[in-house]
Amino acid sequence: MNMTCKVLLLLIFTTLLYLPLSDSAYCLSMPGDTEYYRELRHKMVEAQILARGVKDERVLKAMRDVPRHLFVPERSRGSAYRDHPLAIGYGQTISQPYIVALMTELLKPKEDQVALEVGTGSGYQAAVLGQIVQSVYTIEIIPPLGASAEKRITEIGYKNIHVKIADGYFGWKEHAPFDCVIVTAASDHVPPPLITQLKNGGRMVIPVGHPFQVQHLMLVTKSTEGEIQMRNILPVRFVPFIREWK
């Protein structure tokens, strides 16, 4: 066998050996994901998110990478990448993909930042943020939801997301200040503890308004001197901000 044939055989053998290892590594990092769902995510990003003006490449990549179908009830997985919210139990929902992407982009998250989320739900928004920032601290007041989200996040492989079951109105003082804060339930006002725990120069996104009415997605910014400004982004409809669970 001449040298050329030997080189070709070696290249073929190396390629065949490498491919299954690559697939296996991907499956280990995202168990339960498949090429079918990855294609759905790419289509979701193109048609629902990029087409509506979200341009932050880090956000777009996170939306392509996070397996949304693993954050909804199994019976709803066929609808996981459609353009609407989905029920996840206990009167709560996982937000429409576009709204998740928009809220994330409004925070202008960076890889060295620490984020606070109020309203863990199924854990999807925390996972999207967790793809971008250094650490996410997320609070859920409904114990079964918080416990299942923490289990899901751990099983998928996120190590930078920390879940707490508590009243999110008071934030998570031990880990403040936060570079960005995201609230995924509608409150009739912006909770003062969340403003206090927002770092100077930080950004908060929160739906503000009364339950069962159209609310307004608000961007709250805190200057480097601590001055607060609020801007109305667009009308939205979120589940109510819960302060007590029995």
QUINOR-V646155 format. One record per pair of residues at least 6 apart in sequence whose C-alpha atoms are under 7 Angstrom apart, sorted by the first residue. I is the first residue (numbers start at 1). J is the second residue. If there is no record, write none. Layout:
# QUINOR-V646155
i=<I/I>
j=<J/J>
This chain:
# QUINOR-V646155
i=<27/29/29/30/31/33/40/41/41/42/44/45/45/45/48/48/49/49/54/56/58/59/59/59/62/62/63/66/66/68/68/69/69/71/71/71/72/72/72/73/83/83/84/85/85/85/85/86/86/86/87/87/88/88/92/92/94/94/100/103/107/107/107/107/109/109/110/110/111/111/111/112/112/113/113/113/113/114/114/114/114/114/114/114/115/115/115/115/115/115/115/116/116/116/116/116/116/116/117/117/117/117/117/117/117/118/118/118/118/118/118/118/119/119/119/119/119/119/120/120/120/120/120/121/121/121/121/122/122/123/123/126/126/130/130/130/134/135/135/136/136/136/137/137/137/138/138/138/139/139/139/139/139/140/140/140/140/140/141/141/141/141/141/142/143/146/150/167/169/169/170/170/171/171/173/176/177/177/177/178/178/178/179/179/179/179/180/180/180/180/181/181/181/181/182/182/182/183/183/184/185/185/185/185/185/186/186/186/186/186/186/186/186/187/187/187/187/187/187/188/188/188/189/200/200/200/200/200/201/201/201/202/202/203/203/203/204/204/204/205/205/205/205/206/206/206/207/207/207/207/208/208/208/208/209/209/211/211/214/214/214/215/215/215/216/216/216/216/217/217/217/217/217/218/218/218/218/219/219/219/219/220/220/220/220/221/221/221/222/222>
j=<33/156/157/156/156/67/81/64/81/64/81/60/63/64/83/98/98/101/102/105/132/101/104/105/128/131/128/127/128/80/124/77/80/122/123/124/80/88/122/88/96/97/96/93/94/95/96/93/94/95/93/94/94/122/121/239/121/122/125/205/180/203/204/205/132/133/132/133/132/133/134/133/134/133/134/135/179/133/134/135/136/178/179/180/135/136/137/178/179/180/181/136/137/138/178/180/181/182/126/137/138/139/181/182/183/138/139/140/168/182/183/184/138/139/140/183/184/185/126/138/139/140/146/140/145/146/149/145/149/149/153/136/138/136/160/161/160/160/161/160/161/162/161/162/163/162/163/164/163/164/165/166/168/146/164/165/166/168/165/166/167/168/245/245/165/165/163/243/191/193/193/194/193/194/197/197/197/198/199/197/198/199/198/199/202/203/198/202/203/204/198/203/204/205/204/205/206/205/206/206/207/238/239/240/241/207/208/209/211/238/239/240/241/207/208/209/210/240/241/208/209/210/208/222/223/224/225/226/222/223/224/221/222/220/221/222/219/220/221/217/218/219/220/217/218/219/215/216/217/218/215/216/217/218/215/216/239/240/235/236/237/235/236/237/232/234/235/236/232/233/234/235/236/230/231/232/233/230/231/232/233/228/229/230/231/228/229/230/228/229>
